[in-house]
Amino acid sequence: MSDIKLACDVAEQVRAICDKHGNQPGELINILHEAQHLHGYLPEEMQRLIAAKLNVPVSRVYGVVTFYTFFTMTPKGKHPISVCMGTACYVRGSEKLLEEFKRVLGIEVGETTPDGKFSLDCLRCVGACGLAPVVMIGEKVYGRLQAVDVKKVLEELE
């Protein structure tokens, strides 16, 4: 695991999250959600801290973090972009949208732009199939996007 150290205030907040959940191993997923919401991602040092607080092996925490796609171990950009690749979105052109985001941003899926403004990921289904193809940027859902719309959407965020 890494040598990254958590800031004291972040470590204290993570301890408080664990305490709030009674330091119960059965609350691991809820704790991870809250910790990721707090910090934006789940670095290895944070996983160690959570494992110690719950008295479980680090491998258990790591296994949960790496199993579920909604957890991430890498920092995301200020504007995390998630392209839905569910069936409805895929047949309506989400693959072309993804390729355009990759081209315009100069990054691949799972990466963050060097300036830290944007990160790019895929989702299996957003649940807004009637708006396909769908892209989520942060908490905002963009429906019926086409590749030609990508530059305009990104410019609005800068």
Secondary structure, DSSP 8 states (H G I E B T S, - for coil): -------HHHHHHHHHHHHHTTT-GGGHHHHHHHHHHHHSS--HHHHHHHHHHHT--HHHHHHHHHHSTT--SS---SEEEEEE-SHHHHHTTHHHHHHHHHHHHT--TT-B-TTSSEEEEEES--S-GGG-SEEEETTEEEES--GGGHHHHHHHH-
